[in-house]
Each structure stands twice: as structure tokens, then as C-alpha cells.
């Protein structure tokens, strides 16, 4: 058996902003990084990306969103607030249970 076992679970964590990485978005990113530390030994692959939620195609898909926005893959988790690491971690656990 290979020592480099690939994760079966991959989650894209997306920070929605208005095209500018504001302080609120930076705080959200910091909280995300703290939250995913809890999962580091569970074989889950996380990526953190940004998305300009003011783009027409994003508004068409999700409707107008207040920034910052937290997405897990294509699911809106929070909008207009900065959830703390504990809240993000709890949301991740629920999301993983549904995978």
C-alpha cells in the first residue's frame, strides 16, 4: 500500500469579495485557516480561493450577496458576516457529514 494515499474528500473554501481583499475578507481567511487546522489529520484536502461576487455571472447564479461571503464548494455558508473559527469548523463538520 502506498504511503501517499490521496484524500477522497476535497473541499474548495471560497471567500467572496467585491474584487478587493478588504480587512473583513482577510479576517475571514484567517478564521478559515484556524478552522481547517482541526481537520489536518483527517485526510481532507482543502483549497482556499477568492471570488468576485459582484461579477454578473456570480450574481446570476447566487443572487446579490453581502461581502464577505463564505462558500464550501458551490454552497453559500455565510454572507455579510465574519464567522469565527469555531463556527466555520462546525459548519465544515456538517458539510462533511453530507458528502
SVG drawing of the C-alpha trace seen along z (x, -y; Angstrom):
<svg xmlns="http://www.w3.org/2000/svg" viewBox="-31 -46 36 48">
<polyline fill="none" stroke="black" stroke-width="0.4" points="0.0,0.0 1.3,-3.4 2.3,-5.9 1.0,-8.8 -2.7,-7.9 -4.8,-10.6 -7.7,-12.2 -11.1,-11.2 -12.6,-14.4 -11.7,-17.7 -13.3,-20.9 -12.9,-24.3 -13.3,-27.1 -14.1,-30.3 -14.1,-33.8 -16.5,-36.0 -15.5,-39.7 -16.1,-42.7 -12.8,-42.3 -10.7,-43.8 -9.3,-41.8 -10.6,-44.0 -9.8,-43.7 -13.1,-41.8 -12.1,-39.3 -8.6,-38.9 -10.2,-38.2 -12.5,-35.6 -9.4,-34.0 -7.6,-33.9 -10.6,-32.2 -10.8,-29.6 -7.2,-28.7 -7.7,-28.3 -10.8,-26.1 -9.2,-23.7 -6.3,-23.1 -8.7,-20.9 -9.0,-18.6 -5.3,-18.4 -5.0,-14.7 -8.3,-13.5 -7.1,-13.2 -9.2,-16.1 -7.8,-18.3 -8.7,-22.0 -8.1,-24.8 -8.8,-28.5 -9.8,-30.7 -11.4,-34.1 -14.3,-35.0 -15.6,-38.4 -19.3,-38.2 -20.1,-41.4 -19.5,-39.8 -22.7,-39.4 -22.4,-35.6 -22.0,-35.2 -25.0,-37.4 -27.0,-35.4 -26.1,-32.1 -26.4,-33.1 -28.2,-36.5 -26.8,-39.6 -24.6,-38.7 -23.2,-40.9 -19.5,-40.5 -17.6,-38.7 -19.2,-35.5 -18.0,-32.0 -18.7,-29.2 -17.9,-25.5 -17.6,-24.4 -20.7,-25.9 -22.7,-26.2 -23.1,-29.6 -22.4,-29.1 -22.4,-32.7 -22.8,-36.2 -22.2,-39.6 -20.6,-38.4 -17.3,-37.0 -17.9,-33.7 -15.3,-32.7 -13.1,-29.6 -15.4,-27.5 -18.5,-28.3 -16.6,-27.5 -15.4,-24.3 -18.9,-23.3 -20.2,-24.1 -17.4,-22.1 -18.3,-19.1 -22.0,-19.2 -20.9,-19.7 -18.5,-16.7 -21.3,-14.5 -23.4,-15.2 -20.6,-14.3"/>
</svg>
